[in-house]
Amino acid sequence: MEMFGYLSVFYSIILGLAVTRVFSGFAELINLRPRVRWYGPFIIWGIFLLFFSAWEWWVVFRWHTHSGWSFPLYAFLAIRPSLIYFAAHLLLPDFQNEERIDLREHLARVHRWLFALMGVVFLLGVADSALKGRGYFIAIWPWQWPVSTALVSMAAVGFVFRSEWLQWLLPLLQLGALAYFTLTSSPSQ
């Protein structure tokens, strides 16, 4: 097995845990539905984390031609999926022991953490691109910088402001930016 294939297994496991957390968390909420007060932005966040996890796994393939692997580089790359997993677990913890589950209240408790974690993930994506070399960075920067800037800005705004309408708007905009990313990029770029 080549080095990238070997190292990407661990990356895939971490992202698989994030996807599992989202699916199992929503399944748990459905099973507990008589005790659940649903909230739209919470659901949008779950969808965003699910698709972002899948997209993150897709684009890690961009490292497949890299040959100068080191533990510090791999440790750096492992930070992003780890933070995505943390965000998924913050959004969807174990709700079994709660009598009443108000997803609006829960999101209000964790929204700053979610926006902070995802803001760091977005910034690390820019660093990830820069680590692939100057030529790569210059080639993708015309389409990546507006999307990355938008995502980091949305994370900062979501972290600072708690407005109800922003709790609806920002995760929807993040989903839109992710859709743009997926339509304008490929795992081999």
C-alpha positions, -999 to 999 in steps of 0.1 A, spaced: 0 0 0 14 34 -9 19 59 19 -11 81 11 -34 51 11 -21 41 44 -24 75 60 -58 83 45 -73 53 64 -69 71 97 -83 103 82 -113 84 69 -119 68 103 -121 102 120 -144 115 94 -164 83 95 -169 89 132 -182 124 125 -207 111 100 -217 83 124 -223 109 151 -246 129 129 -266 99 117 -268 83 151 -276 116 168 -305 123 145 -317 87 148 -316 90 186 -336 123 184 -362 106 162 -365 77 187 -369 103 215 -393 125 194 -420 128 221 -395 147 243 -379 167 215 -387 203 205 -372 206 170 -354 236 157 -346 244 121 -311 258 124 -301 227 144 -312 205 116 -294 227 90 -262 224 111 -265 186 111 -270 185 74 -240 209 69 -217 188 91 -228 156 73 -220 171 38 -189 189 50 -175 156 64 -182 139 31 -166 168 11 -136 168 34 -130 131 28 -134 137 -10 -108 165 -11 -82 148 10 -74 129 -22 -56 160 -34 -27 148 -13 -24 115 -32 6 126 -53 26 139 -23 57 120 -16 75 138 13 53 126 41 63 133 77 46 129 110 42 167 116 25 170 82 2 141 88 -6 154 123 -15 188 109 -38 171 83 -55 151 110 -65 182 129 -93 191 104 -113 159 106 -108 158 144 -123 193 147 -152 182 124 -158 152 147 -158 175 178 -183 198 161 -206 169 153 -204 156 189 -211 191 203 -241 194 181 -254 159 187 -243 147 222 -260 118 239 -295 131 247 -308 98 264 -307 111 300 -326 144 293 -363 146 301 -370 173 277 -348 181 247 -351 217 234 -328 218 203 -331 256 202 -317 259 238 -291 233 230 -279 251 199 -278 284 219 -254 267 244 -230 253 217 -233 277 188 -202 297 196 -182 264 199 -196 253 165 -187 285 148 -153 286 164 -144 250 155 -156 254 119 -138 288 116 -106 271 125 -114 242 101 -119 268 73 -86 286 81 -68 253 82 -81 246 47 -63 276 34 -31 264 52 -37 229 37 -38 244 2 -6 265 9 12 233 20 6 217 -14 30 242 -29 30 277 -45 19 265 -79 -11 246 -65 -20 275 -42 -19 301 -70 -39 278 -94 -68 273 -69 -68 307 -52 -91 325 -77 -120 304 -67 -109 293 -32 -103 327 -17 -138 341 -20 -154 309 -6 -128 306 22 -131 342 31 -169 339 31 -168 308 53 -144 323 78 -164 355 79 -196 336 85 -179 317 113 -167 349 129 -201 366 126 -219 335 140 -194 334 169 -199 370 179 -237 375 172 -265 354 186 -293 369 166 -322 345 158 -322 353 121 -284 348 119 -289 313 134 -311 305 104 -291 324 78 -255 314 85 -258 276 84 -278 280 51 -251 303 37 -225 278 48 -243 250 29 -245 273 -1 -207 279 0 -201 242 4 -223 236 -27 -203 261 -46 -170 245 -35 -183 211 -46 -194 223 -80 -161 242 -87 -135 218 -74 -125 182 -78 -105 159 -56 -76 160 -81 -73 198 -83 
